[in-house]
Amino acid sequence: MMNIQTVAANTFREAVRDRVLYNLVFFALLMMGGAILVGQISIGIQQDVIVSLGLTAISVIGIFISIFLGVALVSREMDKRTLYALLAKPVRRWEFLLGKFFGLVMTLSVNTAAMAAGLYIALWTVKHPLMKSDAYILVAVYLILLKLALIVALALLFSCFTTPFLAILFTAGMYVAGLFAADLRTVHGVGLDPSALGFVRGISYLLPNFQNFDVMGAVVHGRGVPFVLVWQATLYAILYIAIVLMGAAVVFSRRNLK
């Protein structure tokens, strides 16, 4: 457990020092500032515009951080040759992966919190005081963070057995496919035989269903998010992440690092 905490802490410090993160967060805050200007033009729907653009910025910037830094967690250590020195110590490979995962999730949590604070500041400048319904934004941000953690796990898995470029493509492809996972389960293709339809639906259950974490529509319009949806999404994310990380640990343990 101490090994995991040490690797996670080092990963967090390295990621925080990475100027890319600051640039991305700054870009997200600029988007939220732009949302205020757009909100001034959109008379009567200022709040909806700001919340929509703000949550979109948090999600998009977080996805970029999750994919690119998630893939680099392993490849960067191998390029710098620091991985070999680390594994020579009493650190198991699965502990290394878990430490890297939790370290980047910690980084994402800090950056997501900073962007959420920027969103609330943008809201406060348009209307003050804030209302009780604005607390629903935190639920949306929490679900976005769960989605980002799942993307990090996928990026780690692919980076364990392929090149960084392909790992980025595979992770991005899984994310896009996961956006339509629920739709694939109800597909009715004209001219497709039952076996093909069954195959498509079977694949849909293996894909990560990222629609489970999308509550932006409800939050933008000030509607509450049912608690049952939140805990179901949390349980789904935990189980899926655990399965993906176990797969990554198995692949990484068998990889020849010479």
Contacts in CASP RR format, 6 or more apart in sequence:
PFRMAT RR
TARGET T0000
AUTHOR 0000-0000-0000
METHOD contacts of the structure
MODEL  1
MMNIQTVAANTFREAVRDRVLYNLVFFALLMMGGAILVGQISIGIQQDVI
VSLGLTAISVIGIFISIFLGVALVSREMDKRTLYALLAKPVRRWEFLLGK
FFGLVMTLSVNTAAMAAGLYIALWTVKHPLMKSDAYILVAVYLILLKLAL
IVALALLFSCFTTPFLAILFTAGMYVAGLFAADLRTVHGVGLDPSALGFV
RGISYLLPNFQNFDVMGAVVHGRGVPFVLVWQATLYAILYIAIVLMGAAV
VFSRRNLK
3 90 0 8 1.000
3 91 0 8 1.000
3 92 0 8 1.000
3 95 0 8 1.000
3 96 0 8 1.000
3 99 0 8 1.000
4 95 0 8 1.000
4 98 0 8 1.000
4 99 0 8 1.000
4 102 0 8 1.000
5 99 0 8 1.000
7 86 0 8 1.000
7 91 0 8 1.000
7 95 0 8 1.000
7 96 0 8 1.000
7 98 0 8 1.000
7 99 0 8 1.000
7 100 0 8 1.000
7 103 0 8 1.000
8 98 0 8 1.000
8 99 0 8 1.000
8 100 0 8 1.000
8 101 0 8 1.000
8 102 0 8 1.000
8 103 0 8 1.000
8 106 0 8 1.000
9 103 0 8 1.000
11 73 0 8 1.000
11 99 0 8 1.000
11 100 0 8 1.000
11 102 0 8 1.000
11 103 0 8 1.000
11 104 0 8 1.000
11 106 0 8 1.000
11 107 0 8 1.000
12 103 0 8 1.000
12 104 0 8 1.000
12 106 0 8 1.000
12 107 0 8 1.000
15 21 0 8 1.000
15 69 0 8 1.000
15 103 0 8 1.000
15 104 0 8 1.000
15 107 0 8 1.000
16 107 0 8 1.000
16 110 0 8 1.000
18 69 0 8 1.000
20 65 0 8 1.000
20 68 0 8 1.000
20 69 0 8 1.000
21 65 0 8 1.000
21 69 0 8 1.000
21 107 0 8 1.000
21 111 0 8 1.000
24 61 0 8 1.000
24 62 0 8 1.000
24 64 0 8 1.000
24 65 0 8 1.000
24 111 0 8 1.000
25 61 0 8 1.000
25 111 0 8 1.000
25 114 0 8 1.000
25 115 0 8 1.000
27 57 0 8 1.000
27 61 0 8 1.000
28 54 0 8 1.000
28 57 0 8 1.000
28 58 0 8 1.000
28 61 0 8 1.000
28 115 0 8 1.000
29 114 0 8 1.000
29 115 0 8 1.000
29 118 0 8 1.000
31 53 0 8 1.000
31 54 0 8 1.000
31 56 0 8 1.000
31 57 0 8 1.000
32 50 0 8 1.000
32 53 0 8 1.000
32 54 0 8 1.000
32 57 0 8 1.000
32 115 0 8 1.000
32 118 0 8 1.000
32 119 0 8 1.000
32 121 0 8 1.000
32 122 0 8 1.000
33 122 0 8 1.000
34 53 0 8 1.000
35 49 0 8 1.000
35 50 0 8 1.000
35 52 0 8 1.000
35 53 0 8 1.000
35 54 0 8 1.000
35 57 0 8 1.000
35 122 0 8 1.000
36 50 0 8 1.000
36 122 0 8 1.000
36 125 0 8 1.000
36 126 0 8 1.000
38 49 0 8 1.000
38 50 0 8 1.000
38 53 0 8 1.000
39 45 0 8 1.000
39 46 0 8 1.000
39 49 0 8 1.000
39 50 0 8 1.000
39 126 0 8 1.000
40 46 0 8 1.000
40 126 0 8 1.000
42 48 0 8 1.000
42 49 0 8 1.000
46 126 0 8 1.000
46 127 0 8 1.000
47 123 0 8 1.000
47 126 0 8 1.000
47 127 0 8 1.000
48 220 0 8 1.000
48 221 0 8 1.000
50 119 0 8 1.000
50 122 0 8 1.000
50 123 0 8 1.000
50 126 0 8 1.000
51 119 0 8 1.000
51 123 0 8 1.000
51 137 0 8 1.000
51 219 0 8 1.000
51 220 0 8 1.000
52 216 0 8 1.000
52 217 0 8 1.000
52 220 0 8 1.000
54 115 0 8 1.000
54 119 0 8 1.000
54 122 0 8 1.000
55 119 0 8 1.000
55 137 0 8 1.000
55 140 0 8 1.000
55 141 0 8 1.000
55 144 0 8 1.000
55 216 0 8 1.000
55 219 0 8 1.000
55 220 0 8 1.000
56 216 0 8 1.000
57 115 0 8 1.000
58 112 0 8 1.000
58 115 0 8 1.000
58 116 0 8 1.000
58 119 0 8 1.000
58 141 0 8 1.000
58 144 0 8 1.000
59 144 0 8 1.000
59 147 0 8 1.000
61 111 0 8 1.000
61 115 0 8 1.000
62 108 0 8 1.000
62 111 0 8 1.000
62 112 0 8 1.000
62 144 0 8 1.000
62 148 0 8 1.000
63 148 0 8 1.000
63 151 0 8 1.000
63 175 0 8 1.000
65 107 0 8 1.000
65 108 0 8 1.000
65 111 0 8 1.000
65 148 0 8 1.000
66 104 0 8 1.000
66 108 0 8 1.000
66 148 0 8 1.000
66 149 0 8 1.000
66 151 0 8 1.000
66 152 0 8 1.000
66 155 0 8 1.000
67 151 0 8 1.000
67 155 0 8 1.000
67 168 0 8 1.000
67 171 0 8 1.000
67 172 0 8 1.000
67 175 0 8 1.000
68 168 0 8 1.000
69 104 0 8 1.000
69 107 0 8 1.000
70 100 0 8 1.000
70 104 0 8 1.000
70 152 0 8 1.000
70 155 0 8 1.000
70 156 0 8 1.000
70 159 0 8 1.000
71 155 0 8 1.000
71 158 0 8 1.000
71 159 0 8 1.000
71 164 0 8 1.000
71 167 0 8 1.000
71 168 0 8 1.000
71 171 0 8 1.000
72 159 0 8 1.000
72 164 0 8 1.000
73 100 0 8 1.000
73 101 0 8 1.000
73 104 0 8 1.000
73 155 0 8 1.000
73 156 0 8 1.000
73 159 0 8 1.000
74 83 0 8 1.000
74 97 0 8 1.000
74 100 0 8 1.000
74 156 0 8 1.000
74 159 0 8 1.000
74 160 0 8 1.000
74 252 0 8 1.000
75 159 0 8 1.000
75 163 0 8 1.000
75 164 0 8 1.000
75 167 0 8 1.000
77 83 0 8 1.000
77 86 0 8 1.000
78 257 0 8 1.000
83 96 0 8 1.000
83 257 0 8 1.000
84 257 0 8 1.000
86 96 0 8 1.000
87 93 0 8 1.000
87 96 0 8 1.000
87 257 0 8 1.000
93 249 0 8 1.000
93 252 0 8 1.000
93 253 0 8 1.000
94 249 0 8 1.000
94 252 0 8 1.000
94 253 0 8 1.000
96 252 0 8 1.000
97 156 0 8 1.000
97 160 0 8 1.000
97 245 0 8 1.000
97 248 0 8 1.000
97 249 0 8 1.000
97 252 0 8 1.000
98 245 0 8 1.000
98 249 0 8 1.000
100 156 0 8 1.000
101 152 0 8 1.000
101 153 0 8 1.000
101 156 0 8 1.000
101 245 0 8 1.000
104 152 0 8 1.000
105 148 0 8 1.000
105 149 0 8 1.000
105 152 0 8 1.000
108 145 0 8 1.000
108 148 0 8 1.000
108 149 0 8 1.000
108 152 0 8 1.000
109 145 0 8 1.000
112 141 0 8 1.000
112 144 0 8 1.000
112 145 0 8 1.000
112 148 0 8 1.000
116 137 0 8 1.000
116 138 0 8 1.000
116 141 0 8 1.000
119 137 0 8 1.000
120 130 0 8 1.000
120 134 0 8 1.000
120 137 0 8 1.000
123 130 0 8 1.000
123 134 0 8 1.000
124 130 0 8 1.000
133 222 0 8 1.000
133 224 0 8 1.000
136 218 0 8 1.000
136 219 0 8 1.000
136 222 0 8 1.000
136 223 0 8 1.000
136 224 0 8 1.000
136 225 0 8 1.000
137 219 0 8 1.000
139 215 0 8 1.000
139 219 0 8 1.000
139 224 0 8 1.000
139 225 0 8 1.000
139 230 0 8 1.000
140 215 0 8 1.000
140 216 0 8 1.000
140 219 0 8 1.000
140 225 0 8 1.000
142 230 0 8 1.000
143 213 0 8 1.000
143 214 0 8 1.000
143 215 0 8 1.000
143 230 0 8 1.000
143 233 0 8 1.000
144 213 0 8 1.000
146 213 0 8 1.000
146 233 0 8 1.000
146 234 0 8 1.000
146 237 0 8 1.000
147 210 0 8 1.000
147 213 0 8 1.000
147 237 0 8 1.000
149 237 0 8 1.000
149 241 0 8 1.000
150 208 0 8 1.000
150 210 0 8 1.000
150 237 0 8 1.000
150 240 0 8 1.000
150 241 0 8 1.000
150 244 0 8 1.000
151 171 0 8 1.000
151 175 0 8 1.000
153 240 0 8 1.000
153 241 0 8 1.000
153 244 0 8 1.000
153 245 0 8 1.000
153 248 0 8 1.000
154 170 0 8 1.000
154 171 0 8 1.000
154 174 0 8 1.000
154 175 0 8 1.000
154 208 0 8 1.000
154 244 0 8 1.000
155 167 0 8 1.000
155 168 0 8 1.000
155 171 0 8 1.000
156 244 0 8 1.000
156 245 0 8 1.000
156 248 0 8 1.000
157 244 0 8 1.000
157 245 0 8 1.000
157 247 0 8 1.000
157 248 0 8 1.000
157 251 0 8 1.000
158 166 0 8 1.000
158 167 0 8 1.000
158 170 0 8 1.000
158 171 0 8 1.000
159 167 0 8 1.000
160 248 0 8 1.000
160 251 0 8 1.000
160 252 0 8 1.000
160 255 0 8 1.000
161 251 0 8 1.000
161 255 0 8 1.000
162 170 0 8 1.000
174 207 0 8 1.000
174 208 0 8 1.000
175 208 0 8 1.000
175 210 0 8 1.000
177 207 0 8 1.000
178 207 0 8 1.000
178 208 0 8 1.000
178 209 0 8 1.000
178 210 0 8 1.000
178 211 0 8 1.000
179 210 0 8 1.000
179 211 0 8 1.000
181 204 0 8 1.000
181 205 0 8 1.000
181 207 0 8 1.000
181 208 0 8 1.000
181 209 0 8 1.000
181 210 0 8 1.000
181 211 0 8 1.000
182 204 0 8 1.000
182 209 0 8 1.000
182 211 0 8 1.000
184 200 0 8 1.000
184 201 0 8 1.000
184 203 0 8 1.000
184 204 0 8 1.000
184 207 0 8 1.000
185 201 0 8 1.000
185 204 0 8 1.000
185 205 0 8 1.000
187 197 0 8 1.000
187 200 0 8 1.000
187 201 0 8 1.000
188 197 0 8 1.000
189 197 0 8 1.000
192 200 0 8 1.000
208 240 0 8 1.000
209 236 0 8 1.000
212 232 0 8 1.000
212 233 0 8 1.000
212 236 0 8 1.000
212 237 0 8 1.000
213 233 0 8 1.000
213 237 0 8 1.000
215 225 0 8 1.000
215 229 0 8 1.000
217 223 0 8 1.000
218 224 0 8 1.000
218 225 0 8 1.000
219 225 0 8 1.000
END
